[in-house]
């Protein structure tokens, strides 16, 4: 008798095992935490860095003779000549050629210096 009941219920157990359970997460649900983490990282890390890089690039393109700058090597000097790719900086009695990408900060613009002296 037990064998007959088991044989008749065997197909029911097989079908129940193949059916997806309502507790299994969908593909979107599995990747949702990673997607949210990427969005947060983009907003807090990538976007501000892109804005900062854009400002630095604008500063480099606006460099002109007489600007006081700081280089990545820590050298502070005054710009004496600006080219498309290079900039000549005078520090003390020495003039040094740098690539524009090595200028990281504009300390004092020439126009600001002239306005301060005229006042």
DONUMI-53784 format. One record per atom (N, C-alpha, C, O): residue number from 1; residue in three letters; chain; atom name; x, y, z. Coordinates in steps of 0.1 Angstrom, whole numbers, plus 5000, padded with zeros to 4 digits. Layout:
! residues N
NUM|ALA|A|CA|X|Y|Z
...
This chain:
! residues 119
1|UNK|A|N|5008|4988|5000
1|UNK|A|CA|5000|5000|5000
1|UNK|A|C|5009|5013|5000
1|UNK|A|O|5006|5022|4993
2|UNK|A|N|5019|5012|5008
2|UNK|A|CA|5028|5024|5009
2|UNK|A|C|5035|5026|4995
2|UNK|A|O|5036|5038|4991
3|UNK|A|N|5038|5015|4989
3|UNK|A|CA|5045|5017|4976
3|UNK|A|C|5036|5023|4965
3|UNK|A|O|5040|5030|4957
4|UNK|A|N|5023|5019|4966
4|UNK|A|CA|5014|5025|4956
4|UNK|A|C|5012|5040|4958
4|UNK|A|O|5011|5047|4949
5|UNK|A|N|5011|5044|4970
5|UNK|A|CA|5010|5058|4973
5|UNK|A|C|5022|5066|4969
5|UNK|A|O|5021|5077|4963
6|UNK|A|N|5034|5060|4972
6|UNK|A|CA|5046|5067|4968
6|UNK|A|C|5047|5068|4952
6|UNK|A|O|5052|5078|4947
7|UNK|A|N|5043|5057|4945
7|UNK|A|CA|5044|5057|4931
7|UNK|A|C|5035|5067|4925
7|UNK|A|O|5038|5074|4915
8|UNK|A|N|5023|5069|4931
8|UNK|A|CA|5013|5078|4925
8|UNK|A|C|5017|5093|4929
8|UNK|A|O|5014|5102|4921
9|UNK|A|N|5024|5095|4940
9|UNK|A|CA|5028|5109|4943
9|UNK|A|C|5042|5113|4938
9|UNK|A|O|5046|5124|4939
10|UNK|A|N|5049|5103|4932
10|UNK|A|CA|5062|5106|4927
10|UNK|A|C|5062|5117|4916
10|UNK|A|O|5070|5126|4916
11|UNK|A|N|5053|5116|4906
11|UNK|A|CA|5052|5127|4896
11|UNK|A|C|5049|5141|4902
11|UNK|A|O|5054|5151|4897
12|UNK|A|N|5042|5141|4913
12|UNK|A|CA|5038|5154|4919
12|UNK|A|C|5051|5160|4925
12|UNK|A|O|5053|5172|4924
13|UNK|A|N|5059|5152|4932
13|UNK|A|CA|5071|5157|4938
13|UNK|A|C|5081|5162|4927
13|UNK|A|O|5088|5171|4929
14|UNK|A|N|5082|5155|4916
14|UNK|A|CA|5091|5158|4905
14|UNK|A|C|5087|5172|4899
14|UNK|A|O|5096|5180|4896
15|UNK|A|N|5074|5174|4897
15|UNK|A|CA|5069|5187|4892
15|UNK|A|C|5072|5198|4902
15|UNK|A|O|5076|5209|4898
16|UNK|A|N|5070|5195|4914
16|UNK|A|CA|5072|5206|4925
16|UNK|A|C|5087|5210|4926
16|UNK|A|O|5090|5221|4929
17|UNK|A|N|5096|5201|4923
17|UNK|A|CA|5110|5204|4923
17|UNK|A|C|5114|5213|4912
17|UNK|A|O|5123|5221|4913
18|UNK|A|N|5108|5211|4900
18|UNK|A|CA|5112|5218|4888
18|UNK|A|C|5106|5232|4888
18|UNK|A|O|5112|5241|4881
19|UNK|A|N|5096|5234|4895
19|UNK|A|CA|5089|5248|4894
19|UNK|A|C|5098|5258|4902
19|UNK|A|O|5104|5255|4912
20|UNK|A|N|5099|5270|4896
20|UNK|A|CA|5107|5280|4903
20|UNK|A|C|5100|5284|4916
20|UNK|A|O|5088|5286|4917
21|UNK|A|N|5108|5286|4927
21|UNK|A|CA|5103|5289|4939
21|UNK|A|C|5100|5305|4940
21|UNK|A|O|5108|5312|4933
22|UNK|A|N|5090|5309|4946
22|UNK|A|CA|5088|5324|4947
22|UNK|A|C|5098|5331|4954
22|UNK|A|O|5099|5344|4954
23|UNK|A|N|5107|5325|4962
23|UNK|A|CA|5118|5331|4969
23|UNK|A|C|5130|5334|4961
23|UNK|A|O|5138|5342|4966
24|UNK|A|N|5132|5328|4950
24|UNK|A|CA|5144|5330|4942
24|UNK|A|C|5144|5344|4936
24|UNK|A|O|5134|5348|4930
25|UNK|A|N|5155|5352|4937
25|UNK|A|CA|5155|5366|4932
25|UNK|A|C|5156|5366|4917
25|UNK|A|O|5162|5356|4911
26|UNK|A|N|5151|5376|4911
26|UNK|A|CA|5152|5377|4896
26|UNK|A|C|5166|5382|4893
26|UNK|A|O|5174|5385|4902
27|UNK|A|N|5170|5382|4880
27|UNK|A|CA|5183|5386|4876
27|UNK|A|C|5185|5401|4879
27|UNK|A|O|5196|5405|4883
28|UNK|A|N|5175|5409|4877
28|UNK|A|CA|5176|5424|4880
28|UNK|A|C|5178|5426|4895
28|UNK|A|O|5185|5434|4899
29|UNK|A|N|5170|5418|4903
29|UNK|A|CA|5172|5419|4918
29|UNK|A|C|5185|5415|4923
29|UNK|A|O|5190|5420|4933
30|UNK|A|N|5192|5406|4916
30|UNK|A|CA|5205|5402|4920
30|UNK|A|C|5216|5412|4917
30|UNK|A|O|5225|5414|4925
31|UNK|A|N|5214|5420|4906
31|UNK|A|CA|5224|5430|4903
31|UNK|A|C|5220|5444|4908
31|UNK|A|O|5228|5453|4906
32|UNK|A|N|5209|5446|4914
32|UNK|A|CA|5205|5459|4919
32|UNK|A|C|5214|5465|4929
32|UNK|A|O|5217|5476|4928
33|UNK|A|N|5219|5457|4939
33|UNK|A|CA|5229|5463|4949
33|UNK|A|C|5242|5468|4942
33|UNK|A|O|5247|5478|4945
34|UNK|A|N|5247|5460|4932
34|UNK|A|CA|5259|5465|4924
34|UNK|A|C|5256|5477|4916
34|UNK|A|O|5264|5486|4915
35|UNK|A|N|5244|5478|4910
35|UNK|A|CA|5241|5490|4902
35|UNK|A|C|5240|5502|4911
35|UNK|A|O|5245|5513|4908
36|UNK|A|N|5233|5501|4923
36|UNK|A|CA|5232|5512|4932
36|UNK|A|C|5246|5516|4937
36|UNK|A|O|5248|5528|4939
37|UNK|A|N|5255|5506|4940
37|UNK|A|CA|5268|5510|4945
37|UNK|A|C|5276|5517|4934
37|UNK|A|O|5283|5527|4937
38|UNK|A|N|5274|5513|4921
38|UNK|A|CA|5281|5521|4911
38|UNK|A|C|5276|5535|4909
38|UNK|A|O|5284|5544|4907
39|UNK|A|N|5263|5537|4910
39|UNK|A|CA|5257|5550|4910
39|UNK|A|C|5262|5559|4921
39|UNK|A|O|5266|5571|4918
40|UNK|A|N|5263|5554|4933
40|UNK|A|CA|5268|5562|4944
40|UNK|A|C|5282|5565|4942
40|UNK|A|O|5286|5576|4945
41|UNK|A|N|5290|5556|4938
41|UNK|A|CA|5305|5558|4935
41|UNK|A|C|5306|5569|4924
41|UNK|A|O|5315|5577|4925
42|UNK|A|N|5298|5568|4914
42|UNK|A|CA|5299|5578|4903
42|UNK|A|C|5296|5592|4908
42|UNK|A|O|5303|5601|4905
43|UNK|A|N|5285|5593|4916
43|UNK|A|CA|5281|5606|4921
43|UNK|A|C|5291|5612|4931
43|UNK|A|O|5294|5624|4930
44|UNK|A|N|5297|5604|4940
44|UNK|A|CA|5305|5609|4950
44|UNK|A|C|5320|5610|4947
44|UNK|A|O|5328|5617|4953
45|UNK|A|N|5325|5601|4937
45|UNK|A|CA|5339|5601|4934
45|UNK|A|C|5342|5605|4920
45|UNK|A|O|5351|5613|4918
46|UNK|A|N|5335|5600|4910
46|UNK|A|CA|5339|5603|4896
46|UNK|A|C|5335|5617|4892
46|UNK|A|O|5343|5624|4886
47|UNK|A|N|5323|5621|4894
47|UNK|A|CA|5318|5634|4890
47|UNK|A|C|5326|5646|4896
47|UNK|A|O|5330|5654|4888
48|UNK|A|N|5329|5646|4909
48|UNK|A|CA|5337|5657|4914
48|UNK|A|C|5351|5657|4908
48|UNK|A|O|5357|5668|4905
49|UNK|A|N|5357|5646|4905
49|UNK|A|CA|5371|5645|4900
49|UNK|A|C|5370|5650|4885
49|UNK|A|O|5380|5657|4881
50|UNK|A|N|5360|5647|4878
50|UNK|A|CA|5359|5652|4864
50|UNK|A|C|5357|5667|4864
50|UNK|A|O|5363|5674|4855
51|UNK|A|N|5350|5673|4873
51|UNK|A|CA|5348|5688|4874
51|UNK|A|C|5362|5694|4878
51|UNK|A|O|5365|5704|4872
52|UNK|A|N|5369|5688|4887
52|UNK|A|CA|5382|5693|4891
52|UNK|A|C|5392|5693|4879
52|UNK|A|O|5399|5703|4877
53|UNK|A|N|5392|5682|4872
53|UNK|A|CA|5401|5681|4860
53|UNK|A|C|5397|5691|4850
53|UNK|A|O|5406|5697|4843
54|UNK|A|N|5384|5694|4848
54|UNK|A|CA|5380|5704|4838
54|UNK|A|C|5385|5718|4842
54|UNK|A|O|5389|5725|4833
55|UNK|A|N|5384|5721|4855
55|UNK|A|CA|5389|5734|4859
55|UNK|A|C|5404|5736|4858
55|UNK|A|O|5408|5746|4854
56|UNK|A|N|5411|5725|4861
56|UNK|A|CA|5426|5726|4859
56|UNK|A|C|5429|5727|4845
56|UNK|A|O|5438|5735|4842
57|UNK|A|N|5422|5720|4836
57|UNK|A|CA|5425|5722|4822
57|UNK|A|C|5422|5736|4816
57|UNK|A|O|5430|5741|4808
58|UNK|A|N|5411|5742|4821
58|UNK|A|CA|5408|5755|4817
58|UNK|A|C|5419|5765|4822
58|UNK|A|O|5423|5774|4815
59|UNK|A|N|5424|5763|4835
59|UNK|A|CA|5435|5771|4840
59|UNK|A|C|5447|5770|4832
59|UNK|A|O|5454|5780|4829
60|UNK|A|N|5450|5758|4827
60|UNK|A|CA|5463|5756|4819
60|UNK|A|C|5461|5763|4806
60|UNK|A|O|5471|5768|4800
61|UNK|A|N|5450|5762|4800
61|UNK|A|CA|5448|5769|4787
61|UNK|A|C|5448|5784|4788
61|UNK|A|O|5451|5791|4778
62|UNK|A|N|5445|5789|4800
62|UNK|A|CA|5444|5804|4802
62|UNK|A|C|5458|5809|4807
62|UNK|A|O|5458|5821|4810
63|UNK|A|N|5468|5801|4808
63|UNK|A|CA|5481|5806|4813
63|UNK|A|C|5486|5817|4804
63|UNK|A|O|5485|5816|4792
64|UNK|A|N|5492|5827|4810
64|UNK|A|CA|5499|5837|4802
64|UNK|A|C|5511|5842|4809
64|UNK|A|O|5513|5839|4821
65|UNK|A|N|5519|5850|4802
65|UNK|A|CA|5531|5856|4808
65|UNK|A|C|5528|5864|4820
65|UNK|A|O|5519|5873|4820
66|UNK|A|N|5536|5862|4831
66|UNK|A|CA|5534|5869|4843
66|UNK|A|C|5527|5862|4854
66|UNK|A|O|5527|5867|4865
67|UNK|A|N|5520|5851|4851
67|UNK|A|CA|5513|5843|4861
67|UNK|A|C|5523|5836|4870
67|UNK|A|O|5533|5831|4866
68|UNK|A|N|5519|5836|4883
68|UNK|A|CA|5527|5828|4893
68|UNK|A|C|5521|5815|4894
68|UNK|A|O|5509|5814|4898
69|UNK|A|N|5529|5804|4893
69|UNK|A|CA|5523|5791|4892
69|UNK|A|C|5531|5781|4901
69|UNK|A|O|5542|5784|4905
70|UNK|A|N|5524|5770|4904
70|UNK|A|CA|5531|5759|4912
70|UNK|A|C|5531|5747|4903
70|UNK|A|O|5521|5744|4897
71|UNK|A|N|5542|5740|4902
71|UNK|A|CA|5543|5728|4894
71|UNK|A|C|5542|5715|4903
71|UNK|A|O|5542|5716|4915
72|UNK|A|N|5541|5704|4896
72|UNK|A|CA|5540|5691|4904
72|UNK|A|C|5553|5688|4911
72|UNK|A|O|5552|5680|4921
73|UNK|A|N|5564|5694|4907
73|UNK|A|CA|5576|5692|4914
73|UNK|A|C|5578|5701|4926
73|UNK|A|O|5588|5699|4933
74|UNK|A|N|5568|5710|4928
74|UNK|A|CA|5569|5718|4939
74|UNK|A|C|5576|5731|4937
74|UNK|A|O|5579|5739|4946
75|UNK|A|N|5579|5734|4924
75|UNK|A|CA|5586|5746|4920
75|UNK|A|C|5576|5758|4918
75|UNK|A|O|5566|5756|4911
76|UNK|A|N|5578|5769|4925
76|UNK|A|CA|5570|5780|4923
76|UNK|A|C|5578|5790|4915
76|UNK|A|O|5589|5793|4918
77|UNK|A|N|5571|5796|4905
77|UNK|A|CA|5578|5805|4896
77|UNK|A|C|5568|5813|4888
77|UNK|A|O|5556|5812|4889
78|UNK|A|N|5574|5822|4880
78|UNK|A|CA|5566|5831|4872
78|UNK|A|C|5567|5827|4857
78|UNK|A|O|5578|5823|4852
79|UNK|A|N|5556|5826|4850
79|UNK|A|CA|5556|5822|4836
79|UNK|A|C|5562|5833|4828
79|UNK|A|O|5558|5845|4829
80|UNK|A|N|5572|5829|4819
80|UNK|A|CA|5578|5839|4811
80|UNK|A|C|5575|5836|4796
80|UNK|A|O|5575|5846|4788
81|UNK|A|N|5571|5824|4793
81|UNK|A|CA|5567|5821|4779
81|UNK|A|C|5557|5809|4779
81|UNK|A|O|5559|5800|4786
82|UNK|A|N|5546|5810|4771
82|UNK|A|CA|5537|5800|4770
82|UNK|A|C|5536|5795|4755
82|UNK|A|O|5534|5803|4746
83|UNK|A|N|5537|5782|4753
83|UNK|A|CA|5535|5776|4740
83|UNK|A|C|5523|5767|4741
83|UNK|A|O|5516|5766|4751
84|UNK|A|N|5520|5760|4730
84|UNK|A|CA|5509|5751|4729
84|UNK|A|C|5511|5739|4739
84|UNK|A|O|5501|5735|4746
85|UNK|A|N|5523|5734|4740
85|UNK|A|CA|5525|5723|4749
85|UNK|A|C|5534|5726|4761
85|UNK|A|O|5533|5719|4771
86|UNK|A|N|5543|5736|4759
86|UNK|A|CA|5553|5739|4770
86|UNK|A|C|5551|5752|4776
86|UNK|A|O|5544|5761|4770
87|UNK|A|N|5556|5754|4788
87|UNK|A|CA|5556|5767|4795
87|UNK|A|C|5570|5769|4801
87|UNK|A|O|5576|5760|4806
88|UNK|A|N|5575|5781|4800
88|UNK|A|CA|5588|5785|4805
88|UNK|A|C|5585|5792|4818
88|UNK|A|O|5578|5802|4818
89|UNK|A|N|5591|5787|4829
89|UNK|A|CA|5589|5793|4842
89|UNK|A|C|5602|5798|4848
89|UNK|A|O|5613|5791|4847
90|UNK|A|N|5602|5810|4853
90|UNK|A|CA|5614|5816|4859
90|UNK|A|C|5613|5816|4874
90|UNK|A|O|5603|5820|4880
91|UNK|A|N|5623|5809|4880
91|UNK|A|CA|5623|5809|4895
91|UNK|A|C|5637|5813|4899
91|UNK|A|O|5647|5807|4896
92|UNK|A|N|5638|5824|4906
92|UNK|A|CA|5650|5830|4909
92|UNK|A|C|5657|5835|4897
92|UNK|A|O|5651|5843|4889
93|UNK|A|N|5670|5831|4895
93|UNK|A|CA|5677|5835|4883
93|UNK|A|C|5676|5824|4872
93|UNK|A|O|5683|5825|4861
94|UNK|A|N|5669|5813|4874
94|UNK|A|CA|5668|5802|4865
94|UNK|A|C|5655|5801|4857
94|UNK|A|O|5644|5804|4863
95|UNK|A|N|5656|5798|4844
95|UNK|A|CA|5644|5796|4836
95|UNK|A|C|5643|5781|4833
95|UNK|A|O|5653|5775|4828
96|UNK|A|N|5632|5775|4835
96|UNK|A|CA|5630|5761|4833
96|UNK|A|C|5618|5759|4824
96|UNK|A|O|5608|5765|4826
97|UNK|A|N|5619|5749|4815
97|UNK|A|CA|5608|5746|4806
97|UNK|A|C|5601|5734|4812
97|UNK|A|O|5607|5724|4816
98|UNK|A|N|5588|5735|4812
98|UNK|A|CA|5579|5725|4817
98|UNK|A|C|5568|5722|4807
98|UNK|A|O|5565|5731|4799
99|UNK|A|N|5562|5710|4807
99|UNK|A|CA|5550|5708|4800
99|UNK|A|C|5539|5714|4807
99|UNK|A|O|5539|5715|4819
100|UNK|A|N|5528|5718|4800
100|UNK|A|CA|5517|5725|4806
100|UNK|A|C|5510|5716|4817
100|UNK|A|O|5505|5721|4827
101|UNK|A|N|5510|5703|4814
101|UNK|A|CA|5504|5694|4824
101|UNK|A|C|5511|5693|4837
101|UNK|A|O|5505|5688|4847
102|UNK|A|N|5523|5698|4838
102|UNK|A|CA|5530|5698|4851
102|UNK|A|C|5526|5710|4860
102|UNK|A|O|5529|5710|4871
103|UNK|A|N|5519|5720|4854
103|UNK|A|CA|5514|5731|4862
103|UNK|A|C|5501|5726|4869
103|UNK|A|O|5491|5723|4862
104|UNK|A|N|5501|5727|4882
104|UNK|A|CA|5489|5722|4889
104|UNK|A|C|5481|5733|4896
104|UNK|A|O|5469|5731|4899
105|UNK|A|N|5487|5744|4898
105|UNK|A|CA|5480|5755|4905
105|UNK|A|C|5484|5768|4900
105|UNK|A|O|5496|5771|4898
106|UNK|A|N|5475|5777|4898
106|UNK|A|CA|5477|5791|4896
106|UNK|A|C|5477|5799|4909
106|UNK|A|O|5466|5800|4915
107|UNK|A|N|5489|5803|4913
107|UNK|A|CA|5489|5810|4926
107|UNK|A|C|5485|5824|4925
107|UNK|A|O|5478|5829|4934
108|UNK|A|N|5489|5831|4915
108|UNK|A|CA|5486|5845|4914
108|UNK|A|C|5486|5849|4899
108|UNK|A|O|5496|5847|4892
109|UNK|A|N|5475|5853|4894
109|UNK|A|CA|5474|5857|4880
109|UNK|A|C|5480|5871|4878
109|UNK|A|O|5480|5879|4888
110|UNK|A|N|5485|5873|4867
110|UNK|A|CA|5491|5886|4863
110|UNK|A|C|5482|5898|4865
110|UNK|A|O|5486|5908|4870
111|UNK|A|N|5469|5896|4861
111|UNK|A|CA|5459|5907|4861
111|UNK|A|C|5457|5911|4876
111|UNK|A|O|5455|5922|4879
112|UNK|A|N|5456|5901|4885
112|UNK|A|CA|5453|5903|4899
112|UNK|A|C|5465|5911|4905
112|UNK|A|O|5463|5920|4913
113|UNK|A|N|5477|5907|4901
113|UNK|A|CA|5489|5914|4906
113|UNK|A|C|5489|5928|4902
113|UNK|A|O|5493|5937|4910
114|UNK|A|N|5486|5931|4889
114|UNK|A|CA|5486|5945|4884
114|UNK|A|C|5475|5953|4891
114|UNK|A|O|5477|5965|4895
115|UNK|A|N|5464|5947|4894
115|UNK|A|CA|5453|5954|4901
115|UNK|A|C|5457|5957|4915
115|UNK|A|O|5454|5968|4920
116|UNK|A|N|5464|5948|4922
116|UNK|A|CA|5468|5950|4935
116|UNK|A|C|5479|5961|4936
116|UNK|A|O|5479|5969|4945
117|UNK|A|N|5488|5962|4926
117|UNK|A|CA|5498|5972|4926
117|UNK|A|C|5493|5986|4923
117|UNK|A|O|5498|5996|4928
118|UNK|A|N|5482|5987|4915
118|UNK|A|CA|5477|6000|4911
118|UNK|A|C|5469|6006|4922
118|UNK|A|O|5466|6018|4922
119|UNK|A|N|5464|5998|4931
119|UNK|A|CA|5456|6003|4943
119|UNK|A|C|5463|6009|4953
119|UNK|A|O|5458|6014|4963
